[in-house]
């Protein structure tokens, strides 16, 4: 009698195909999941940035392929008084405008944090300067600053009779510089105010109640509760604000195009003027690249600021 | 007899009336323009061809209307669809740059003056068409030859369509009230006039801001009228010269007589100041005169206005260069013959003459025969624009046109040189030296 051995059902179970096995392999799966994100970063971030940096080391012009020239563009910029002027004004513009935006924005955020009628409506209105396209607000300021048809001059000269001549906002260097800074502050206040308002609303009311029971004054409550608790968000918002302000382009280009006498060029407008209008792509890229150290500084400022855990816990700095 | 008028008939009547209004009655009169017999180049249009072109936006509505009508006529006659996009004057350079660099986009772009010289490697030659229309219509005028031909050759890289000039425009009654019948030709006389206009409360105003047309026009005139120039004939940068210093010193004296704020003026600022009767003297294209003339509220200002060529100063002739429309055909076009045929068609009398008349003098002809167009005899105040393209001055005078001459103009180097001296931010010597450094940077590859 013969004995037939039947194979166990477990043993005949189908092996997964190679594709399934491949996707079960963890390192491969990780790479596949990250690939789209890495691809997007490479195409939309790394390539433009890399191309810009490469161009800065070439003498490329519009309509002509360039050659690698090393640091020649940067050496030229160091001898170019207009570049130094743009560095100076970019720093002044960023410093004063950021200070103005934070002083007024923080004050506005504190006001909006109170309870009052039509609070939501007012908060929405405050956002308007931020929502309006920059070029539209730039055109409005261009009219406001017009040497002949300014509404401010009209009020002061024709209505109030406080002056006998129009104000020449944009006709000489420093008035033009401050006029642009004022426009930037107006435009940037909502971003600061709304961001800081969000931060203010995360502070527990119990802290203020406890402080009031201890007899703390309004200034002391601000000094020892509000300000320390707001430092992390202040650091983030300030970093963004510095970056946005330092790289500003539209306001300046639409209102003065860098004039009068090149006195209001920011590095961004000068880079555009040289690279696109003037056709010196390599030099324009070098000007843009020269902004990177300033932007890295702003980012590091935020990173190290936030890394201080005591800030996040609302404690004083050591 | 059919006497009911359908909606389509009414629309057709309306279009016809609009075209008559746009092109002017004179356009329908007997043409005085002579066209010589010349063999047309053979341009077999590619099968299935269609064209896309960009051109600067019109200043006079009729410019666009007639241009589009002519393009539609070409489509009807050849079957080649032509899509024409009108873009802002400040944007045309950027769009041309992107088209040239990417090798994609419009087949034809009408840029300004020296644009073909900037993108020379990306363009096809247009010599056959240029030679044909040149022979047929009395020859190309000097400014057209200067901007259309490759430097020191008879190879055409652009086809100029016309140029607009920026002569002086002034209030006759106000000049007479301060003792002048017209603007003097010498610098001392101009300064004297401007000082008197300022005392009378109706000053002069010339753009010293980053204005592509008016600012560059004033700066170039101030230089050329002192016999100063950006380049010599060999292409050497000669901006830092005693003639330039003289020009800068003169503008430094002149600037305080201007209305306040001219260093921030763009291309529309002087129009608005003149129309608002804030100034009595400026330099502008014919568009200002026509906008004043066609508005009942300002017609009296137009009636009191006169044009005059820019004063000679110490130059032999009025140093005024026209801003030129210059057509280019890109190598990336799949239909180069269709593109050339289209440009040739637009420059033929049947199309060009109505277009020229429709522009009311805003664009002046590049071909000699079109000087007989009716537009130049309709209004004596417009006649001055007729010879715009007879000018021997141009951007980059007196050297060869190159990429760098366009860059100097686009980067407002000359305007900023004058503005920095006018506002006291720099001495004439320092401003000239800085402009020289900047120009040498642009011209370093042109030698």
Interface residues (C-beta under 8 A of the other chain):
Chain A: X59 X61 X62 X63 X64 X76 X79 X80 X81 X82 X145 X146 X147 X148 X149 X165 X166 X168 X169 X170 X171 X172 X173 X176 X256 X257 X258 X259 X260 X261 X262 X263 X273 X274 X276 X277 X278 X279 X280 X283
Chain B: X93 X94 X97 X100 X101 X118 X119 X120 X121 X122 X208 X209 X210 X259 X260 X261 X262 X263 X264 X265 X266 X269 X272 X273 X276 X278 X403 X406 X407 X410 X411 X412 X416 X419 X420 X423 X425 X426 X434 X437 X438 X441 X442 X445
